[in-house]
Amino acid sequence: MAGRVVYFSGEFVPEREARVSIFDCALMYGDMAFEMTRTFDGRSFKLREHLERLYGSLRLLEIDCGLTIDEMEEQTQLTLEKNQATEEEGMDWWIMHDVSRGPLPVYGSLWPEGVKPTVTISTWPLITHMGPFAEKYTRGVDIVVPAQQALPAHLIDAKAKTRSRMHYKLAELQGQRIGEGSWPVMFDPDGFMAEGPGWNIFLVHEGAISTPEPRNILQGVSRATVLELAAEEGIPLVERNLGRYEALQADEIFCTSTSYCIVHGRSFEGQVVGDGQRGPVVERLTEAWRQRVGVDMIQQAHDYAAALPAWLENEQQANRSALAEA
Ligand SMILES: Cc1ncc(COP(=O)(O)O)c(C=O)c1O
């Protein structure tokens, strides 16, 4: 809470008052498209690309959210501006868009004014996401293969970012059973590597990068950034079918996602990748990313880790006071 507001279907409301109905299609079917964008130094990074993906997901789901993409961008900017004042300078933000087609029509009589899509834009200080992540930049992540497969595009197309995420959750649970804290990379039914439940994967072999071709995956905005940065750095990169064999030959493996950008794989299926440390290609891409966004995201995560206990204490105190006054 702490003074933050949320864009909620046309108005700005305090975070705790932004409530989605139990009859909403999002709850009934997981029928909702969403996006997660982050800021660097207070400015959204590739917001337009995230919104284009959101509108692509909405076209697949046949949802008209009632806002043009330009209006959605404008409201996003407004939400961010309204909330930035609640934090000290230097805080970066997680921006979340969630769009469902609204309450299920069978319960429509509860909304005599008419059923409308549920559209929310919220922003959250990145400290709670990135503080706990900081040590992973140093240690790397252990990647495992869960039993859960990626869904092929002809069943449900992973290119749309939707809240129907049960298969991702199952992959995560299976990953935890294989090894606490490990990251599951799903393979598609053809036996090719696809993606993790919230990240894309890359292998490096003899200085060249390969990544699963985009048939059965979410085409990550960070994945696209790696493609751009690799081209700028003159690092060869191919999109192709990859399996366990290729992963086990890799000198480096890395994962990408919007919040942390890039993190190295320490092991794959229990075998150490290279020497287990962040390798030269990940190092180069990380540096190029820092230059592009003007923020050292690794240092920032460590700073957030140090500041997190006090931030949480303040936040809880502010929320207790606000609730007492209410
Ligand atoms: C299934 C899946 N794959 C990949 C990604 C990475 O996408 P991006 O780089 O746009 O965050 C995500 C992000 O949440 C995801 O949910």
The ligand as an ORCA input file, in Angstrom:
! r2SCAN-3c Opt
* xyz 0 1
  C       7.308    -18.413    -19.988
  C       8.245    -17.258    -20.077
  N       9.300    -17.334    -20.905
  C      10.187    -16.310    -21.007
  C      10.050    -15.158    -20.257
  C      11.030    -14.020    -20.388
  O      10.404    -12.955    -21.058
  P      10.875    -11.439    -20.877
  O      12.313    -11.401    -21.239
  O      10.029    -10.683    -21.822
  O      10.651    -11.091    -19.452
  C       8.965    -15.045    -19.376
  C       8.788    -13.828    -18.567
  O       8.054    -13.790    -17.621
  C       8.023    -16.112    -19.305
  O       6.960    -16.026    -18.498
*
